[in-house]
């Protein structure tokens, strides 16, 4: 695969993933100084799907390298929200609620890691 095809695959997938994340944010509106359920949902769901797709691609389904880049790096990379999560956590801490900020970190990191494991495990059982 040429680098140009890889770039187009990631860019197209990223546009879809970022658009889906934006729509999720409109649906799950939250206060900037509180845990954002939209960010948490995008991170956990995106990680679940990353684990699921990665396991399927590794063990069950043959996808072209371009399609793998489109789905995992593009769509899911655009959908998950680590930078938004980081800004949200800083806003919570800046508002003086460091315990909630730490809880936000724990929820996102642990929830996302567990989601990858669950997604991977489900895909391996199929």
Buried (B, 14 or more C-beta within 10 A) or exposed (E): EEEEBBEBBBEBBBEBBBEBBBEBBEEBEBEEBBBBBBBBBBBBBBBBBBBBBBBBBEEEEEBEEBBBBBBBBBBBBBBBBBEBBEBBBEBBBEBEBEEBBEBBBEBBEEBBEBBBEBBBEBBBEE
